[in-house]
Amino acid sequence: MRIPAALLAALFAASCGSQQTPDYQPSISEGARAQGAEAHPQLLAEFGGAYDGAEAAYVTRVGERIADAAGLPGQCTFTLVNSDVVNAFAVPGCYIYVTRGLVGLVNSEAELASVLGHELGHIVADHSARQQNRSLLRQLGVIAVGLITDSEALTRIAGQAAEFFTLRYSRTQEYESDDLGIRYMKAAGYDPYEAADMLRALTRQEKFAAAGADENAARRMPEWTMTHPLTENRIQRASATAKATGLADNALPEKVEPFLTELDGMLYGDDPQQGFVIGRRFLHPVMRIAFEAPPGFTLTNSPQAIMIEGPGGLRGEFAGGRMPPGGLEAYAEALARGALGGMAAEAGPVRRTRINGLSAVLLPLRVSTPQGNAELTVAAYDAGDGGAYHFLVASEAGSAALDALFGSFRLLSAEEAAQLRPRQIRIVRAGPGDTVQSLAGRMAAERPADRFLMLNALDAGATLEPGQRVKVVTYR
């Protein structure tokens, strides 16, 4: 079953200025509830699933407090998504999602409340229904194949569910959600000035990623700053809106200590059960497999598959399954049939080969669609132990880069797999004489000093007070 098309609207608007926020009468229609309930499991399956545990329960508690202030008590579902991509979004029916990547940037309960309040603002103002219906599924002819055949694989490659992450709001809508979120923060008893601090934290993360050395910077799934554009004007406006509430800064609590206590121990970076995406490399310590995409490609991890994007509209996935009785060729042919769903295609000759010591099969197909011809290529590998893995790649024309991609698949050694360890956020207290550099030395992460400053909302040259609680990233 597909996600309803009405939820997949996207808007690239350039409206300017701000407006007085209307007094909305919050309500959730039965139709919106049904749409959200249908989309919810699909979104979780596509983007990492729910992150369980104390942190998730904490997000729900804070969300319920904000929902009550917004006039929607007990009517919303708040989910902590098991993804390190920095994002938060809402879909009709009052389903609110925040990734653990974003929560890791937060430094107080009030900042978390500002994120959830902003997303609730989009729900209360019904912004998704007011967006223009501009399809993003026409970039590549083969995408139409997925829509016509109801192919799960091709629909996933087309990124249909991912469009929930690409709902782009106008400037006026963003301002309106900021205003509503700040209103809800005050009503819920949180310091409304923390909304601007949260936007500053997101700006720091954006700059950190843009510096070019963050292994998670180039992901297909957009980050919060892409779908909720940040500007200095927006930050200043949030500060002015908080001041207009009549409260002084810090008149209401920020709740730093409770937040840090709840955050301690949360997973940081990739979940090893889903494998690690490090730049253009994918490495799975449990399955003991790896591959590397060519320059210009990006990889996105998800529970179902590794999504791949390359130059010239190339899109694909990497996934695996059980080897059928007919062997590798039967696996590749069944995958192609399932992807095409009975639609006519011209199959090229099957090429049997060996890649990095593994038996492999390459199956090219040419598909005709109303948008033009597309190339669909299946590369399947026998990894032993009854398992098979594959690339399924769609492109407007054959790409020489595919040979490099397909030729990179290999098995990991036990030593390589052992080096891929999960990481976590730990909350520690600065001791006498501790500095940014000394605590950054504990970080199990690239660019440790810059990352330490970014995670803790500190400026370069900051000094630490003895007893000050800060975040560090360690191995589990």
Helices and strands as residue ranges (DSSP letters): G 5-8, H 30-46, H 54-69, E 77-81, E 88-91, E 95-99, H 100-103, H 109-124, G 128-130, H 141-149, H 152-158, G 161-166, H 171-188, H 194-210, H 224-227, H 232-243, H 256-263, E 267-268, G 272-274, E 276-278, E 281-284, E 289-292, E 298-300, E 306-310, G 311-313, E 314-322, H 327-340, E 345-347, E 351-355, E 358-369, E 372-384, E 387-395, H 401-406, E 410-411, H 414-418, E 423-429, H 436-440, H 448-455, E 469-475
